[in-house]
Amino acid sequence: MCGIAALQIKNPALRPQLGALLNTMLCEVIERGPDSAGMAVYDNPELTDQDSTVLSLLGAELGKTPAQLQAELDLQLPKAEISVEVLGNTTLVAGRATSQELTAALETVLPEHDVIGRGRHVAVMKSVGNPRDVAEAHRLVSMAGSRGVAHTRMATESAVTAAGSHPFSVADDLCLVHNGSFSNHASIRKDLQRTGVVFDSANDSEVAARYLATRLEAGEDLETALENLSEVFDGFYTLVVTTKDGMAVVRDPISCKPAVVAETEDWVAMASEFRALADLPGIEDARVFEPEPGQVYTWRA
């Protein structure tokens, strides 16, 4: 059992409130996953810049101070205008380079590191501990943005670690969170590994994220990729996927795992529990519904 909270802002005037609204939603699903938590925030002007790539690294102490890491990366990418910031249990490395170039530079100066997020629009943050504490350490309540997703985890398929926490961000600006479990993830993992896909954790949810990334890279749109995922993966699940262009929700054909969606002219939100939606502005006028079994719902930015 895990908890999901996701919010996409339609009305730009509400963007400054994204973090505060998402934090309230997160706090209402804590008991669904008290082990650890994670968040992804899109288009936060203090953390992301469309002209720069941001890599989110797991951990605040990486064996080098932020200044040392920045100086060494500057030598590798002298024109990239590198910056390094520590936020809670996350180190954010930004630079005017592609994610591949920035990752390659990091491999040289910091061989042992875990990239938990990447892209020009998203910052990913996650840690072990009470989700309320994780959110506070990362200053979620003060963050502006266009969309965000948060997850509280109760571990079932793998150990309680920050690396095993959600969201899983395995391609630029792509994040996936999952409530449930996949029964055939091991065989799908092996199939993907045969094609050269590399995994960072033993988590079954990462397998879904990697599969989805391969389908998108092959040219499928998000809806088609999720429809194909539903054909290949067995198990009980609710998935929320966010990209730079929008958000998607899908449940398994039996819909064993809960999900509630609310939508107004100003925002669209999804949560594992209705009470996580109850304090959103204008909820009394929202269209509220449970996603149909096996149907993919998408919302463009």
Number of C-alpha atoms within 10 A of each C-alpha: 18 27 30 33 29 30 28 26 23 19 12 12 9 16 19 17 18 24 26 16 24 28 26 18 30 28 18 21 25 22 16 18 21 20 22 27 33 27 31 28 26 26 21 21 12 9 20 22 18 13 13 20 28 32 29 26 23 23 22 17 12 16 10 13 13 18 12 13 19 21 16 18 24 17 13 17 17 11 11 19 14 23 18 20 16 17 15 19 18 25 23 25 25 27 25 20 19 18 20 12 16 23 16 14 18 20 12 12 16 17 10 11 12 15 21 28 25 29 27 25 27 33 27 31 32 34 28 21 19 18 28 19 15 22 25 13 16 20 15 21 17 14 24 22 24 27 30 31 32 30 32 36 30 23 19 13 15 14 15 17 16 20 21 27 30 32 32 29 28 24 20 21 22 26 28 26 33 30 27 25 20 19 13 14 21 14 12 17 20 13 13 17 12 10 9 9 14 12 14 14 15 16 23 22 27 25 26 25 22 22 24 24 20 18 17 18 12 10 10 15 11 23 17 15 21 26 14 15 16 20 12 13 20 15 15 19 25 24 22 27 24 30 23 19 14 17 27 20 24 25 27 22 16 12 17 14 18 20 26 18 22 22 19 18 12 15 21 20 24 28 26 26 19 19 13 25 26 15 12 18 14 13 15 12 11 17 12 18 13 14 19 15 14 19 16 20 17 16 13 12 13
